[in-house]
Amino acid sequence: MTEDIEDKYAFPHMHRETEYLDNGTAQHQDTFVSGVTIRDYFAAKGMAVLLSDFLKKEDEGDTNHISKMAYRMADSMLKERAK
């Protein structure tokens, strides 16, 4: 991988705050808002499916296992995305 894609953000955007000065002019302050990483986003999507299957089985299994599986899926997706 030439860049660390897992450190990239899924939904970055700019947030603009505007302050109006006494003379009527507007002063803008732009701030970068990063949000969640792509890895976190992929893991959350994977976790939704894994939890759905888990709840259908009504199993008293280990939910930590589901979290680990979700991040393994996310890492695999990032690896494929980088190709």
N, C-alpha and C positions, 0 to 999 in steps of 0.2 A: 504494500500500500504506500503510495507516495504522500498521502495526507492522512491524518488521523480523523477518519470520517465519524467515528463514534463520539468525538468531541464537538461535532457540528450540531447546530440547534435545529429542531424540527420546525418551529414556527417563529423565527426571529422577526422583529418588526421595530419600527421607530415610533416613539411616543413623543408628541410635541406638546409642550406647555407654553402658553402665551400669557405674557404679562403686559398690561397696558400702562404705559408711563403717563405722568401728569400732562405731558405735552401732546398726548393723543396718539403717539406712535406705539407700535406693538414690538415687543422684544420676545423672540422665540428661543426656547431651549429644547433642542432635540436630544433624546436619550435612547440608546439602544436597549431594547428589552429582549433578553435571550430566550426565555421559556425553557422547555425541557429539551434534553438532548435527543438526537435521533434514536440512539440506543434505548433510552427510556421509553420513547414513543412506541418503538417496535415491541419492547417487552410488555408494555401495557396492552397492546393489541393482542399479543400472544396469550397473555394471562387471562384475558376475557374468554377466549376459547377454552383454555385449560380449566378455568373455574366452572364454566358451563358444563363441561363433561364431568367434572368432579361432583357438582351438585346433583346431576342427573343420577349418579350412582348412589347417592346418599351414603357415601363412604366416610368413615371417621378417620380418614388418612391424614397425612402430614401436609399442611398447607405450605410449609417452608419448601417442600419439594416442588410445589407448583411455581413458587417464585424463582427458584433456581432453574427450572425448565424454561420459564418465560425468558430469562436472560440468556440462556443457551440458545434459544430460538432467535433472539435478537442478535446475538453475536454471529450466528450463522447467516442471517439476513444481511448483516453489514459486510461479512466476508464476500458473499455473492455480489453485493452491490458495488464493491470495490474492483471487481474484475473488469 
